Amino acid sequence: MAVISPACRAQLVAAQNQLAAGGFLQTDNVLLPGNRKLGFLYQVDVGVEREIARGMAVTVDYVGSRGHDQTGRLDINEPRLLANGQIGRPGPAVFDPDGTRIPASARGANFQRVLEYTTSDVFNSDYNALEVSLDRRLANRWSGRLSYTLSRSRDVAATSAGGFGTVNKRVNDDLNPRLDYGLTTFDNRHSFTAGGNWNPWRDLGIGSTFRYYSGNPVNETVGVDRNRDRDGANFDRPVKGLDDATLPIVSPLDANGRAIRNGIKGKDKMLLDLRLQYVYRVQGERTMGFFWEIYNATNRVNFDNQIGTRTSTDFLKSIVADEARSMQLGFRFTF
């Protein structure tokens, strides 16, 4: 059993008393509510469908969306060039000149990161997609569908806390969040799918689905907290003339010579799934079904995205792959 020393106990009691008296002051990772508002997402879907042959039709759709007044967390005390010519955090006198954020009793503290929820048009996002499909309705024992989507999705979400909280997203440069405007982490430029079903005899069915995705982009980062804003080592992107002395920058550069966000093309994926089934009608509504399904039938190695951290020994390498070919047998009795 661990025993707390008298000196440690005295320190804990002093901290407890300070907290109870309201004397405790957090100066790092301060989180302010800010001006959070409900954002807007406008979406439009326009399409036409035309029958080109008996039982066969072509569909062309445009799908677009615009996200306005989205919310993110900004460090309003981000390091910058100060009046004395040095780089540092300006403090409450600059980020809270009217005293509405920091109380008078704490304005002399040496604040570090001060994160504030901010609803602003700098977080606006957009999505555009053109979808073309060819459908063949069931006739002569078979049906099928071909579909192709050309799309682009862009936002200012550098990353999200826990991977899910979109309002907790952080950016590379809190003084100019719009510099992070670029492809989303889930952008997939080309997508093609094909599927078909055939009933060669009675209730025997054969089906297949083919899918191809061009892949999601990869964000290139320097792997260290280059601007020393305490946002961690996976935020800052390389800058030409600063981070490319021994290793060239792979991503395209913006007007400031910084690698654009999500500027590396990710790995594509291709899958072929097969299905064989037979349904035997026992009596009335009762049936017995037997199923054999094969996933990734070609056993193609679909690699995960390559590592985008420049300090990693696995930079630009894929070290994870999706599941190999697998299959399953199934039985279902319906009554």
Secondary structure, 3 states (H helix, E strand, C coil): CCCCCHHHHHHHHHHHHHHHCCCCCCCCCEEECCCCCCCEEEEEEEEEEEEEECCEEEEEEEEEEEEECEEEEEECCCCEECCCCCEECCCHHHHCCCCCCCCHHHCCCCCCCEEEEEEEHHHCEEEEEEEEEEEEEEECCEEEEEEEEEEEEEECCCEEECCCEEEEEECCCCCCHHHHCEECCCCCCEEEEEEEEEEEECCEEEEEEEEEECCCCECCECCCCCCCCCCCCCCCCCECCCCCCCCCCCCCECCCCEECCCCECCCCEEEEEEEEEEEEEEECCEEEEEEEEEECCCCCCCECCCECECCCCCECCCCCECCCCEEEEEEEEEC
